[in-house]
Amino acid sequence: MASEANPTIDLQTLTSFLSQLNQIQSNSNNNQQNPTLDPASPYLLHPGESSGTALIPIALEHNNYQVWERAMWRALRGKNMIRFIDGSLQRPTQEDLLFDAWERCNTFVVSWINHSLSLNIAKSVIWINSAEELWRELKQRYCQGDMYKIAELKKECMQASKKNYL
């Protein structure tokens, strides 16, 4: 009767249970140590991601930077890749375990940006391999606005003010 109150577990069942427990703990530790498996990590790329896909339906032209920038920022934010363009996720050294993951994700971001550029603009930045540098270069070139249009409007304003003055 005493044996019914304290059921015994055979050694094989106990060994199997401990093995499963170790596997669960190992997987949990791997997810914490491997940021490419962490859903909050900028290194996580969904298996269905393609570097050959355009993220937004707008191509950057010489006169639509603000609209393009906002749409691309939202798309990259949705993919948790903003840190590659804002400079807050610096390129690790080649010895760092995250180097390959960083390179892969940076290449995806550069490709996504390049696929959203007009052909002439894409040709002019084809050799820029850093997403952060590419983002900065495009902003420097096109955020100023359409310089020809600005000059034309200034000229029209000056002509109109001269007519009103006379």
C-alpha positions in Angstrom: 0.0 0.0 0.0 2.8 2.3 0.7 4.0 1.9 -2.9 0.7 3.2 -4.2 1.0 6.5 -2.3 4.5 7.1 -3.7 4.4 6.1 -7.4 7.9 5.4 -8.7 9.2 6.8 -12.0 11.4 4.5 -14.0 14.8 5.7 -14.9 14.1 5.9 -18.6 11.1 8.2 -18.2 13.1 10.5 -15.9 16.0 10.6 -18.3 13.7 11.4 -21.2 12.0 14.2 -19.2 15.4 15.7 -18.2 16.6 15.6 -21.8 13.5 17.4 -23.0 13.9 20.0 -20.3 17.5 20.6 -21.3 16.5 21.0 -24.9 13.9 23.6 -24.0 16.4 25.5 -21.9 19.0 25.3 -24.7 16.5 26.6 -27.3 15.6 29.5 -24.9 19.3 30.3 -24.4 20.0 30.1 -28.2 17.1 32.6 -28.9 18.6 35.0 -26.4 22.2 34.6 -27.7 21.2 34.6 -31.4 19.6 37.9 -32.3 18.7 36.6 -35.8 16.0 34.5 -34.0 14.7 37.3 -31.8 11.5 39.0 -33.2 12.6 42.3 -31.8 16.1 42.2 -33.4 17.0 44.3 -36.4 18.9 41.2 -37.6 15.8 39.1 -38.1 14.9 38.6 -41.7 11.7 36.7 -42.5 12.4 33.6 -44.7 10.1 35.1 -47.3 12.1 38.4 -47.5 13.7 39.2 -50.9 16.3 41.8 -51.5 14.9 42.1 -55.1 11.5 43.4 -54.0 10.5 47.0 -54.0 9.1 48.0 -50.6 7.2 51.0 -51.8 5.3 52.0 -55.0 7.1 55.4 -55.2 10.4 55.8 -57.1 12.6 58.6 -55.9 12.9 61.2 -58.6 14.6 64.6 -58.5 11.5 66.4 -57.1 9.7 64.0 -54.7 12.2 63.4 -51.9 9.9 64.2 -48.9 7.1 61.8 -50.1 9.6 59.1 -51.0 11.5 59.4 -47.7 8.4 59.2 -45.6 7.1 56.1 -47.4 10.5 54.4 -47.3 11.0 55.2 -43.7 7.7 53.7 -42.8 8.4 50.5 -44.8 11.8 50.1 -43.2 10.4 50.8 -39.7 7.8 48.1 -40.3 10.7 45.7 -41.0 12.6 46.9 -37.9 15.5 48.1 -40.1 15.6 51.8 -39.2 18.7 51.4 -37.2 20.6 50.6 -40.4 19.8 54.0 -41.9 19.9 56.2 -38.8 23.4 55.1 -37.8 22.4 53.7 -34.4 23.4 50.2 -35.4 27.1 50.4 -36.3 28.9 47.8 -38.5 30.5 45.3 -36.2 34.1 44.2 -36.6 34.8 41.2 -38.8 35.7 39.2 -35.6 32.3 39.9 -34.1 29.8 37.1 -34.2 27.1 39.5 -35.6 29.3 40.7 -38.5 27.7 38.3 -41.1 24.1 39.1 -39.8 24.8 42.8 -40.0 26.3 42.6 -43.5 23.3 40.5 -44.7 20.7 42.9 -43.3 22.6 46.0 -44.5 22.7 44.5 -48.0 18.9 43.9 -47.9 18.3 47.5 -46.8 20.6 48.9 -49.5 18.8 46.7 -52.1 15.4 47.8 -51.0 16.4 51.5 -51.2 18.0 51.0 -54.6 14.8 49.3 -55.9 12.9 52.5 -55.0 15.1 54.9 -57.0 14.6 56.1 -60.5 17.1 54.5 -62.9 19.3 57.6 -63.2 19.5 58.1 -59.4 20.1 54.3 -58.8 23.0 54.5 -61.3 24.6 57.4 -59.5 24.7 55.6 -56.1 25.3 52.0 -57.2 28.7 51.8 -55.4 27.5 52.9 -52.0 27.3 49.7 -49.9 26.3 51.2 -46.5 22.6 51.8 -45.9 23.4 54.7 -43.6 25.7 56.3 -46.1 23.2 55.8 -49.0 20.4 57.3 -46.9 22.6 60.3 -46.0 23.7 60.8 -49.6 20.1 60.8 -51.0 19.0 63.2 -48.3 21.9 65.6 -49.0 21.2 65.5 -52.8 17.4 65.6 -52.9 16.0 67.0 -49.6 17.0 70.5 -50.7 14.0 70.5 -53.1 13.9 71.2 -56.8 16.5 73.9 -57.1 15.4 74.8 -60.7 11.8 75.1 -59.6 12.8 77.3 -56.6 14.8 79.6 -58.8 11.9 79.8 -61.3 9.5 80.7 -58.5 11.8 83.3 -57.1 12.2 84.8 -60.5 8.4 85.0 -60.9 8.0 86.6 -57.5 10.6 89.2 -58.4 8.9 90.0 -61.7 5.5 90.2 -60.0 6.8 92.5 -57.3 8.4 94.8 -60.0 5.1 95.0 -61.9 3.3 95.9 -58.7 5.9 98.4 -57.7 5.7 100.3 -61.0 
